[in-house]
Amino acid sequence: MFIDTEFLKNDEIKLILEKTADGNNEKGQVPAYHFFIYSQDGKKLGICDLRIGHNDKLYYGGNIGYSIYKEHRGHHYAGKACLLLFELAKKHNLEYVFITCNPDNYASRKTCIYAGGRLLEIAELPENNNMRDRGVICSK
């Protein structure tokens, strides 16, 4: 199911596969890729992941996650990583992906816009969603 990811690079960044994770239908988990984001000159900039598939949990948690280390923020690295992850999603025949964030996380909202996303809604998390434990509200 997992494919080679060597192509996930551009002139500025490259995604280096850290690990893959098999899905678990009983827990509502889909297969996932986990990457480190590196600059082309070898600096580790952050992390990102792509979850392959769609289910109710992913509507709130998203197909793509990212985090850029504080000292490297402000250069659109997360958005650039998303654009590369879109290519991997296409290879898995995903017709669309969800990227979610807390509506108050303006940096993440800007990343979604940079990557060509559009706001679907600001959604209330279901009562049983474990993201509530972290104080997360969902924005699509």
DSSP file with accessible surface (Angstrom, degrees, kcal/mol):
  #  RESIDUE AA STRUCTURE BP1 BP2  ACC     N-H-->O    O-->H-N    N-H-->O    O-->H-N    TCO  KAPPA ALPHA  PHI   PSI    X-CA   Y-CA   Z-CA
    1    1 A M              0   0  140      0, 0.0     2,-0.2     0, 0.0     0, 0.0   0.000 360.0 360.0 360.0 -40.0    0.0    0.0    0.0
    2    2 A F        -     0   0   59     30,-0.0     2,-0.3     1,-0.0     3,-0.0  -0.561 360.0-156.0 -79.6 145.1    2.8    2.4    0.8
    3    3 A I        -     0   0   67     -2,-0.2     2,-0.1     1,-0.1    89,-0.0  -0.761  29.8 -79.2-118.8 165.6    4.8    3.8   -2.1
    4    4 A D        -     0   0  113     -2,-0.3     3,-0.2     1,-0.1    -1,-0.1  -0.368  36.4-167.6 -62.0 137.8    8.3    5.2   -2.6
    5    5 A T    >   +     0   0    9      1,-0.1     3,-2.0     2,-0.1    10,-0.2   0.208  51.8 114.1-116.5  15.4    8.4    8.9   -1.5
    6    6 A E  T 3  S+     0   0  134      1,-0.3    -1,-0.1     8,-0.1     9,-0.1   0.753  70.6  66.0 -59.2 -23.2   11.8   10.0   -3.0
    7    7 A F  T 3  S+     0   0   74     -3,-0.2     2,-2.3     1,-0.1    -1,-0.3   0.563  70.1 105.5 -77.7  -5.3    9.9   12.3   -5.3
    8    8 A L    <   +     0   0    2     -3,-2.0     7,-2.9     7,-0.2     2,-0.3  -0.440  59.9  93.3 -82.3  76.6    8.7   14.6   -2.5
    9    9 A K  B     -A   14   0A 115     -2,-2.3     5,-0.2     5,-0.2     2,-0.2  -0.987  44.2-175.2-157.6 158.5   11.0   17.5   -3.0
   10   10 A N        -     0   0   55      3,-2.7    -2,-0.0    -2,-0.3    70,-0.0  -0.720  55.9 -71.6-138.5-165.4   11.3   20.8   -4.7
   11   11 A D  S    S+     0   0  168     -2,-0.2    29,-0.1     1,-0.2     3,-0.1   0.708 129.7  30.0 -67.1 -18.1   14.0   23.4   -5.1
   12   12 A E  S    S+     0   0   76      1,-0.2    28,-1.9    27,-0.1     2,-0.3   0.788 121.2  21.2-111.8 -40.5   13.7   24.5   -1.5
   13   13 A I  E     - B   0  39A   0     26,-0.3    -3,-2.7    27,-0.1     2,-0.3  -0.878  51.0-159.9-131.3 165.0   12.6   21.5    0.7
   14   14 A K  E     -AB   9  38A  60     24,-2.6    24,-2.8    -2,-0.3     2,-0.6  -0.989  18.3-133.5-142.0 146.2   12.4   17.7    0.7
   15   15 A L  E     - B   0  37A   7     -7,-2.9     2,-0.6    -2,-0.3    22,-0.2  -0.909  19.0-160.9-101.1 123.0   10.3   15.4    2.8
   16   16 A I  E     - B   0  36A  72     20,-2.7    20,-2.7    -2,-0.6     2,-0.2  -0.924  23.4-119.6-107.5 120.9   12.2   12.5    4.3
   17   17 A L  E     + B   0  35A  69     -2,-0.6    18,-0.3    18,-0.2     3,-0.1  -0.386  31.4 176.8 -63.5 123.6   10.2    9.5    5.4
   18   18 A E  E     -     0   0A  96     16,-3.3     2,-0.3     1,-0.4    17,-0.2   0.854  62.8 -38.4 -88.0 -49.7   10.4    8.9    9.1
   19   19 A K  E     - B   0  34A 111     15,-1.6    15,-2.7     2,-0.0    -1,-0.4  -0.980  47.5-126.9-165.7 166.8    8.0    6.0    9.3
   20   20 A T  E     - B   0  33A  60     -2,-0.3     2,-0.4    13,-0.2    13,-0.2  -0.868  18.4-152.4-119.0 158.7    4.7    4.6    8.0
   21   21 A A  E     - B   0  32A  37     11,-2.5    11,-2.5    -2,-0.3     2,-0.1  -0.997  13.7-130.7-134.3 128.4    1.8    3.4   10.1
   22   22 A D        -     0   0  130     -2,-0.4     2,-0.1     9,-0.2     8,-0.1  -0.400  32.0-107.6 -70.4 154.8   -0.7    0.8    9.2
   23   23 A G        -     0   0   34     -2,-0.1     2,-0.3     8,-0.0     7,-0.3  -0.303  20.2-152.3 -76.9 165.8   -4.4    1.6    9.6
   24   24 A N  B > > -F   29   0B  53      5,-2.0     5,-2.7     1,-0.1     3,-0.7  -0.847   3.7-166.7-141.7 100.6   -6.6    0.0   12.3
   25   25 A N  G > 5S+     0   0  157     -2,-0.3     3,-1.0     1,-0.2    -1,-0.1   0.859  87.7  58.6 -58.6 -37.5  -10.3   -0.1   11.3
   26   26 A E  G 3 5S+     0   0  190      1,-0.3    -1,-0.2     2,-0.1    -2,-0.0   0.847 113.4  38.6 -62.4 -33.7  -11.4   -0.9   14.8
   27   27 A K  G < 5S-     0   0  127     -3,-0.7    -1,-0.3     2,-0.1    -2,-0.2   0.376 115.0-113.9 -95.7   1.4   -9.8    2.3   16.1
   28   28 A G  T < 5 +     0   0   24     -3,-1.0     2,-0.4    -4,-0.5    -3,-0.2   0.773  67.7 145.6  72.8  25.0  -10.9    4.3   13.0
   29   29 A Q  B   < -F   24   0B  95     -5,-2.7    -5,-2.0    28,-0.1    -1,-0.2  -0.807  33.4-158.1-100.8 138.4   -7.2    4.8   12.0
   30   30 A V        -     0   0   28     -2,-0.4    23,-0.1    -7,-0.3    -9,-0.0  -0.689  37.4 -80.2-105.3 162.3   -6.1    4.9    8.3
   31   31 A P        -     0   0   27      0, 0.0    21,-3.1     0, 0.0     2,-0.3  -0.256  55.7-167.6 -59.2 150.3   -2.6    4.2    7.0
   32   32 A A  E     -BC  21  51A   6    -11,-2.5   -11,-2.5    19,-0.2     2,-0.4  -0.994  23.4-144.7-146.7 148.8   -0.3    7.2    7.4
   33   33 A Y  E     -BC  20  50A   1     17,-2.6    17,-2.0    -2,-0.3     2,-0.4  -0.921  16.6-159.4-105.6 140.2    3.1    8.5    6.3
   34   34 A H  E     -BC  19  49A  46    -15,-2.7   -16,-3.3    -2,-0.4   -15,-1.6  -0.989  16.3-178.5-124.5 128.1    5.2   10.5    8.7
   35   35 A F  E     -BC  17  48A   0     13,-3.2    13,-2.0    -2,-0.4     2,-0.4  -0.876  27.9-135.9-125.6 154.4    7.9   12.8    7.4
   36   36 A F  E     -BC  16  47A  43    -20,-2.7   -20,-2.7    -2,-0.3     2,-0.6  -0.858  27.8-134.4 -96.0 143.3   10.6   15.2    8.5
   37   37 A I  E     -BC  15  46A   0      9,-3.0     8,-3.3    -2,-0.4     9,-1.3  -0.903  29.6-178.9 -99.7 122.7   10.8   18.4    6.5
   38   38 A Y  E     -BC  14  44A  58    -24,-2.8   -24,-2.6    -2,-0.6     6,-0.2  -0.921  27.2-122.4-119.8 148.2   14.3   19.3    5.5
   39   39 A S  E >   -B   13   0A  10      4,-2.6     3,-2.0    -2,-0.4   -26,-0.3  -0.445  37.8-107.0 -74.2 161.9   15.8   22.2    3.6
   40   40 A Q  T 3  S+     0   0   75    -28,-1.9   -27,-0.1     1,-0.3    -1,-0.1   0.768 121.6  57.9 -65.1 -20.2   17.8   21.2    0.5
   41   41 A D  T 3  S-     0   0  115    -29,-0.3    -1,-0.3     2,-0.1   -28,-0.1   0.291 126.5 -97.1 -95.1  12.2   20.9   22.2    2.4
   42   42 A G  S <  S+     0   0   44     -3,-2.0     2,-0.4     1,-0.3    -2,-0.1   0.511  73.4 141.3  96.7   6.1   20.1   19.7    5.2
   43   43 A K        -     0   0  109      1,-0.0    -4,-2.6     2,-0.0     2,-0.6  -0.676  52.1-127.3 -82.1 133.8   18.4   21.8    8.0
   44   44 A K  E     +C   38   0A  81     -2,-0.4    -6,-0.3    -6,-0.2     3,-0.1  -0.693  33.0 174.5 -80.5 119.3   15.6   20.0    9.7
   45   45 A L  E     -     0   0A   2     -8,-3.3    24,-2.7    -2,-0.6     2,-0.3   0.699  49.3 -65.2-100.0 -27.3   12.7   22.4    9.5
   46   46 A G  E     -CD  37  68A   0     -9,-1.3    -9,-3.0    22,-0.3     2,-0.3  -0.979  51.7 -78.8 169.5-159.1    9.7   20.5   11.0
   47   47 A I  E     +CD  36  67A  67     20,-2.7    20,-2.3    -2,-0.3     2,-0.3  -0.913  31.0 175.1-135.6 159.2    7.4   17.5   10.5
   48   48 A C  E     -CD  35  66A   3    -13,-2.0   -13,-3.2    -2,-0.3     2,-0.3  -0.972   7.6-162.8-156.1 164.1    4.4   16.6    8.5
   49   49 A D  E     -CD  34  65A  27     16,-2.2    16,-1.7    -2,-0.3     2,-0.4  -0.985  10.3-148.6-149.1 158.6    2.2   13.6    7.8
   50   50 A L  E     -CD  33  64A   0    -17,-2.0   -17,-2.6    -2,-0.3     2,-0.5  -0.996   9.8-155.9-130.4 124.3   -0.4   12.3    5.4
   51   51 A R  E     -C   32   0A  55     12,-3.3     2,-0.7    -2,-0.4   -19,-0.2  -0.900  17.2-138.8-101.1 126.9   -3.2   10.1    6.4
   52   52 A I        +     0   0   11    -21,-3.1     2,-0.2    -2,-0.5    45,-0.0  -0.775  62.2  19.0 -95.4 112.7   -4.6    8.0    3.5
   53   53 A G  S    S-     0   0   19     -2,-0.7     2,-0.4   -23,-0.1    -2,-0.1  -0.754  74.9 -94.1 129.2-174.9   -8.3    7.6    3.4
   54   54 A H        +     0   0   67     -2,-0.2     2,-0.3    43,-0.1     3,-0.0  -0.998  44.0 138.9-142.9 138.7  -11.5    9.3    4.7
   55   55 A N     >  -     0   0   51     -2,-0.4     4,-1.3     1,-0.0     3,-0.1  -0.937  64.4 -82.3-160.9-179.8  -13.6    8.6    7.7
   56   56 A D  H  > S+     0   0  141     -2,-0.3     4,-0.9     1,-0.2     3,-0.2   0.880 125.2  53.6 -61.3 -38.9  -15.5   10.6   10.4
   57   57 A K  H >> S+     0   0  115      1,-0.2     4,-2.8     2,-0.2     3,-0.6   0.904 107.0  51.5 -63.0 -40.7  -12.4   11.0   12.5
   58   58 A L  H 3> S+     0   0   13      1,-0.2     4,-2.4     2,-0.2    -1,-0.2   0.761  96.0  68.5 -71.4 -22.9  -10.4   12.5    9.6
   59   59 A Y  H 3< S+     0   0   59     -4,-1.3    -1,-0.2    -3,-0.2    -2,-0.2   0.902 116.5  26.8 -59.6 -35.8  -13.2   15.0    8.9
   60   60 A Y  H << S+     0   0   52     -4,-0.9    -2,-0.2    -3,-0.6    -1,-0.2   0.805 130.2  39.9 -93.9 -34.8  -12.2   16.6   12.2
   61   61 A G  H  < S-     0   0   23     -4,-2.8    39,-0.3    -5,-0.2    -3,-0.2   0.700 102.7-136.4 -91.4 -20.3   -8.5   15.6   12.4
   62   62 A G     <  -     0   0    0     -4,-2.4    37,-0.2    -5,-0.3    -3,-0.1   0.115  15.8-101.4  86.8 158.8   -7.6   16.1    8.8
   63   63 A N  S    S+     0   0    0     35,-3.1   -12,-3.3     1,-0.1     2,-0.4   0.675 104.9  49.3 -84.7 -25.0   -5.6   14.1    6.2
   64   64 A I  E     +De  50  99A   3     34,-1.4    36,-0.5   -14,-0.2     2,-0.3  -0.962  61.2 179.6-123.7 136.9   -2.6   16.3    6.6
   65   65 A G  E     +D   49   0A  15    -16,-1.7   -16,-2.2    -2,-0.4     2,-0.3  -0.943   8.3 172.6-128.7 153.7   -0.8   17.5    9.7
   66   66 A Y  E     -D   48   0A  46     -2,-0.3     2,-0.3   -18,-0.2   -18,-0.2  -0.993  15.7-176.6-157.9 154.5    2.3   19.8   10.0
   67   67 A S  E     -D   47   0A  51    -20,-2.3   -20,-2.7    -2,-0.3     2,-0.4  -0.897  12.1-156.5-155.2 127.4    4.5   21.6   12.4
   68   68 A I  E     -D   46   0A  15     -2,-0.3   -22,-0.3   -22,-0.2     5,-0.1  -0.893  32.4-107.5-105.7 134.2    7.4   23.9   11.7
   69   69 A Y    >   -     0   0   73    -24,-2.7     3,-2.6    -2,-0.4     4,-0.4  -0.331  33.7-113.0 -61.3 141.6   10.1   24.4   14.3
   70   70 A K  G >  S+     0   0  164      1,-0.3     3,-1.4     2,-0.2    -1,-0.1   0.826 113.3  56.0 -47.7 -43.9    9.8   27.9   15.8
   71   71 A E  G 3  S+     0   0  138      1,-0.3    -1,-0.3     3,-0.0    -2,-0.1   0.642 110.7  46.0 -70.3  -8.7   13.2   29.1   14.4
   72   72 A H  G X  S+     0   0   33     -3,-2.6     3,-0.5   -27,-0.2     5,-0.3   0.322  84.8 119.2-114.9   8.1   12.1   28.3   10.8
   73   73 A R  T <   +     0   0  137     -3,-1.4    -4,-0.0    -4,-0.4    -3,-0.0  -0.285  54.3  48.6 -73.3 158.3    8.6   29.7   10.8
   74   74 A G  T 3  S+     0   0   74     33,-0.0    -1,-0.2    -2,-0.0    -4,-0.0   0.536  84.3  90.7  93.7   9.2    7.5   32.5    8.4
   75   75 A H  S <  S-     0   0   94     -3,-0.5    -2,-0.1     0, 0.0    -3,-0.0   0.211  97.5-111.8-119.4  12.5    8.9   30.9    5.2
   76   76 A H     >  +     0   0   96      1,-0.1     4,-2.6     3,-0.1     5,-0.2   0.709  68.7 143.4  65.2  23.9    5.8   28.9    4.0
   77   77 A Y  H  > S+     0   0   34     -5,-0.3     4,-2.4     1,-0.2     5,-0.2   0.902  70.4  50.3 -62.6 -39.0    7.6   25.6    4.7
   78   78 A A  H  > S+     0   0    7      2,-0.2     4,-2.5     1,-0.2    -1,-0.2   0.933 111.9  47.7 -64.4 -43.9    4.4   24.0    5.9
   79   79 A G  H  > S+     0   0    0      2,-0.2     4,-2.1     1,-0.2    -2,-0.2   0.903 111.9  49.8 -62.5 -40.8    2.5   25.2    2.8
   80   80 A K  H  X S+     0   0   27     -4,-2.6     4,-1.6     2,-0.2    -1,-0.2   0.891 110.1  51.0 -66.4 -37.0    5.2   23.9    0.6
   81   81 A A  H  X S+     0   0    0     -4,-2.4     4,-2.7    -5,-0.2    -2,-0.2   0.916 107.5  53.8 -65.3 -40.2    5.2   20.6    2.4
   82   82 A C  H  X S+     0   0    1     -4,-2.5     4,-2.3     1,-0.2    -2,-0.2   0.919 104.8  54.1 -59.5 -43.4    1.4   20.4    1.8
   83   83 A L  H  X S+     0   0   74     -4,-2.1     4,-0.9     1,-0.2    -1,-0.2   0.893 110.7  46.4 -60.0 -37.5    1.8   21.0   -1.9
   84   84 A L  H >X S+     0   0   18     -4,-1.6     4,-1.3     1,-0.2     3,-0.6   0.917 110.0  53.2 -69.5 -40.5    4.2   18.0   -2.0
   85   85 A L  H 3X S+     0   0    0     -4,-2.7     4,-2.8     1,-0.3    -2,-0.2   0.836  99.6  62.8 -64.7 -30.4    1.9   15.9    0.1
   86   86 A F  H 3X S+     0   0   49     -4,-2.3     4,-2.3     1,-0.2    -1,-0.3   0.889 100.6  53.7 -59.3 -37.4   -0.9   16.6   -2.4
   87   87 A E  H <X S+     0   0   87     -4,-0.9     4,-1.5    -3,-0.6    -1,-0.2   0.904 109.7  46.4 -64.9 -40.4    1.2   14.8   -5.0
   88   88 A L  H  X S+     0   0    0     -4,-1.3     4,-1.0     2,-0.2    -2,-0.2   0.910 109.8  54.3 -66.9 -40.9    1.4   11.8   -2.8
   89   89 A A  H ><>S+     0   0    3     -4,-2.8     5,-2.4     1,-0.2     3,-0.7   0.904 105.8  53.4 -59.4 -41.1   -2.3   11.9   -2.1
   90   90 A K  H ><5S+     0   0  124     -4,-2.3     3,-2.1     1,-0.2    -1,-0.2   0.890 103.1  56.4 -60.9 -39.8   -3.0   11.9   -5.8
   91   91 A K  H 3<5S+     0   0  121     -4,-1.5    -1,-0.2     1,-0.3    -2,-0.2   0.751 107.1  50.3 -65.3 -21.5   -0.8    8.7   -6.2
   92   92 A H  T <<5S-     0   0   30     -4,-1.0    -1,-0.3    -3,-0.7    -2,-0.2   0.204 119.3-114.6 -97.5  13.0   -3.2    7.1   -3.6
   93   93 A N  T < 5 +     0   0  143     -3,-2.1     2,-0.6     1,-0.2    -3,-0.2   0.747  57.9 159.9  60.1  29.7   -6.2    8.3   -5.6
   94   94 A L      < -     0   0   23     -5,-2.4    -1,-0.2     1,-0.2    -2,-0.1  -0.740  27.2-162.8 -79.7 120.6   -7.5   10.7   -3.0
   95   95 A E  S    S+     0   0  187     -2,-0.6     2,-0.3     1,-0.2    -1,-0.2   0.708  72.6   4.2 -77.1 -21.4   -9.7   13.1   -4.8
   96   96 A Y        -     0   0  123     -7,-0.1     2,-0.3    -3,-0.1    -1,-0.2  -0.976  64.0-150.6-154.4 160.7   -9.6   15.5   -1.9
   97   97 A V        -     0   0   36     -2,-0.3     2,-0.4    -3,-0.1   -43,-0.1  -0.978  13.9-134.2-134.0 150.4   -7.9   16.0    1.5
   98   98 A F        -     0   0   30     -2,-0.3   -35,-3.1   -40,-0.1   -34,-1.4  -0.882  14.8-172.3-101.5 135.1   -8.9   17.8    4.6
   99   99 A I  B     -e   64   0A  22     -2,-0.4     2,-0.3   -37,-0.2   -37,-0.2  -0.999  15.8-172.4-120.4 123.8   -6.5   20.1    6.5
  100  100 A T        +     0   0   23    -36,-0.5     2,-0.3    -2,-0.5    40,-0.2  -0.825  10.9 163.5-118.3 155.6   -7.9   21.2    9.8
  101  101 A C  B     -G  139   0C  15     38,-1.2    38,-0.9    -2,-0.3    -2,-0.0  -0.982  46.8 -84.2-158.8 163.8   -6.8   23.7   12.4
  102  102 A N    >   -     0   0   40     -2,-0.3     3,-2.4    36,-0.2     7,-0.2  -0.559  41.1-127.4 -68.1 132.5   -8.0   25.7   15.3
  103  103 A P  T 3  S+     0   0   14      0, 0.0    -1,-0.1     0, 0.0    35,-0.1   0.771 109.6  56.8 -57.0 -23.8   -9.7   28.8   14.0
  104  104 A D  T 3  S+     0   0  111      1,-0.1     2,-1.5    33,-0.1     3,-0.2   0.516  81.3  93.7 -84.6  -4.6   -7.5   30.9   16.3
  105  105 A N    <>  +     0   0   74     -3,-2.4     4,-2.2     1,-0.2     5,-0.2  -0.658  51.8 175.1 -89.8  85.5   -4.3   29.4   14.8
  106  106 A Y  H  > S+     0   0  145     -2,-1.5     4,-2.5     1,-0.2    -1,-0.2   0.847  74.2  56.5 -65.4 -33.1   -3.8   32.2   12.2
  107  107 A A  H  > S+     0   0   69      2,-0.2     4,-1.9     1,-0.2    -1,-0.2   0.935 110.0  45.1 -64.0 -43.3   -0.4   30.8   11.0
  108  108 A S  H  > S+     0   0   12      2,-0.2     4,-2.3     1,-0.2    -2,-0.2   0.891 110.9  53.5 -68.6 -36.9   -2.1   27.4   10.2
  109  109 A R  H  X S+     0   0   86     -4,-2.2     4,-2.0     1,-0.2    -1,-0.2   0.919 108.4  50.4 -62.1 -40.8   -5.0   29.2    8.5
  110  110 A K  H  X S+     0   0  141     -4,-2.5     4,-2.9     1,-0.2    -1,-0.2   0.879 107.5  54.6 -64.6 -36.1   -2.5   31.1    6.3
  111  111 A T  H  X S+     0   0   20     -4,-1.9     4,-2.3     2,-0.2    -1,-0.2   0.929 106.5  50.8 -61.5 -44.2   -0.8   27.7    5.5
  112  112 A C  H  <>S+     0   0   21     -4,-2.3     5,-3.0     1,-0.2    -2,-0.2   0.918 112.5  46.3 -60.7 -41.9   -4.1   26.3    4.3
  113  113 A I  H ><5S+     0   0  126     -4,-2.0     3,-1.9     3,-0.2    -2,-0.2   0.936 110.3  52.9 -66.3 -44.6   -4.7   29.4    2.1
  114  114 A Y  H 3<5S+     0   0   90     -4,-2.9    -1,-0.2     1,-0.3    -2,-0.2   0.886 107.8  52.5 -56.4 -38.9   -1.1   29.2    0.7
  115  115 A A  T 3<5S-     0   0    9     -4,-2.3    -1,-0.3    -5,-0.2    -2,-0.2   0.443 124.8-103.6 -81.0   1.1   -1.7   25.6   -0.2
  116  116 A G  T < 5 +     0   0   67     -3,-1.9    -3,-0.2     1,-0.2    -2,-0.1   0.603  69.8 150.2  90.7  12.5   -4.9   26.5   -2.1
  117  117 A G      < -     0   0   42     -5,-3.0     2,-0.4    -6,-0.2    -1,-0.2  -0.236  32.8-148.4 -75.0 165.8   -7.4   25.4    0.5
  118  118 A R        -     0   0  193     -2,-0.0     2,-0.4     0, 0.0    -1,-0.0  -0.990  24.9-105.0-135.2 143.7  -10.8   26.8    1.1
  119  119 A L        +     0   0  101     -2,-0.4     3,-0.1     1,-0.2    20,-0.0  -0.552  33.4 176.4 -69.0 121.5  -12.8   27.1    4.3
  120  120 A L        -     0   0   79     20,-2.2     2,-0.3    -2,-0.4    -1,-0.2   0.836  61.6 -46.6 -89.3 -43.4  -15.6   24.6    4.4
  121  121 A E        -     0   0   79     19,-0.8    19,-3.2     2,-0.0     2,-0.6  -0.965  41.6-108.7-175.0 163.0  -16.8   25.4    7.9
  122  122 A I  E     -H  139   0C  95     -2,-0.3     2,-0.4    17,-0.2    17,-0.2  -0.974  50.6-163.1-103.5 113.4  -15.9   26.0   11.4
  123  123 A A  E     -H  138   0C   6     15,-1.9    15,-1.2    -2,-0.6     2,-0.4  -0.806  20.6-126.4-108.4 142.1  -17.2   22.9   13.1
  124  124 A E        -     0   0  132     -2,-0.4    13,-0.1    13,-0.1     3,-0.1  -0.685  35.6-118.4 -78.7 130.8  -17.9   22.0   16.7
  125  125 A L        -     0   0    5     -2,-0.4    -1,-0.1    11,-0.2    12,-0.0  -0.494  32.8-102.7 -69.2 142.3  -16.1   18.9   17.7
  126  126 A P    >   -     0   0   43      0, 0.0     3,-1.9     0, 0.0     6,-0.2  -0.266  32.4-111.1 -59.8 152.6  -18.3   16.0   18.7
  127  127 A E  T 3  S+     0   0  158      1,-0.3    -2,-0.1    -3,-0.1     5,-0.1   0.839 116.8  49.5 -55.6 -34.5  -18.5   15.4   22.5
  128  128 A N  T 3  S+     0   0  151      4,-0.0     2,-0.4     3,-0.0    -1,-0.3   0.374  80.6 118.6 -91.8   7.8  -16.5   12.2   22.3
  129  129 A N    X   -     0   0   21     -3,-1.9     3,-1.8     1,-0.1     4,-0.3  -0.604  60.0-144.9 -78.9 127.0  -13.7   13.5   20.1
  130  130 A N  G >  S+     0   0  103     -2,-0.4     3,-1.0     1,-0.3     4,-0.3   0.643  92.8  76.2 -69.4 -11.3  -10.3   13.2   22.0
  131  131 A M  G > >S+     0   0   18      1,-0.2     5,-1.8     2,-0.2     3,-1.3   0.766  81.1  71.0 -68.3 -21.3   -9.2   16.5   20.4
  132  132 A R  G X 5S+     0   0   74     -3,-1.8     3,-1.9     1,-0.3    -1,-0.2   0.842  85.7  66.3 -61.7 -30.2  -11.4   18.2   22.9
  133  133 A D  G < 5S+     0   0  142     -3,-1.0    -1,-0.3    -4,-0.3    -2,-0.2   0.769 103.2  46.0 -62.3 -24.8   -8.9   17.2   25.6
  134  134 A R  G < 5S-     0   0  170     -3,-1.3    -1,-0.3    -4,-0.3    -2,-0.2   0.274 119.6-109.9 -99.8   6.2   -6.4   19.5   24.0
  135  135 A G  T < 5 +     0   0   52     -3,-1.9     2,-0.3     1,-0.2    -3,-0.2   0.772  62.5 160.7  74.6  27.0   -8.9   22.4   23.6
  136  136 A V      < -     0   0   34     -5,-1.8     2,-0.4   -34,-0.1    -1,-0.2  -0.621  25.1-170.5 -89.0 138.4   -9.1   22.1   19.9
  137  137 A I        -     0   0   74     -2,-0.3     2,-0.3   -13,-0.1   -13,-0.1  -0.952  28.1-120.5-118.0 145.7  -12.0   23.5   17.8
  138  138 A C  E     - H   0 123C   1    -15,-1.2   -15,-1.9    -2,-0.4     2,-0.4  -0.695  27.3-179.1-100.2 139.0  -12.0   22.5   14.2
  139  139 A S  E      GH 101 122C   7    -38,-0.9   -38,-1.2    -2,-0.3   -17,-0.2  -0.998 360.0 360.0-129.6 135.2  -11.8   24.6   11.1
  140  140 A K              0   0   15    -19,-3.2   -20,-2.2    -2,-0.4   -19,-0.8  -0.912 360.0 360.0-112.6 360.0  -12.0   23.2    7.5
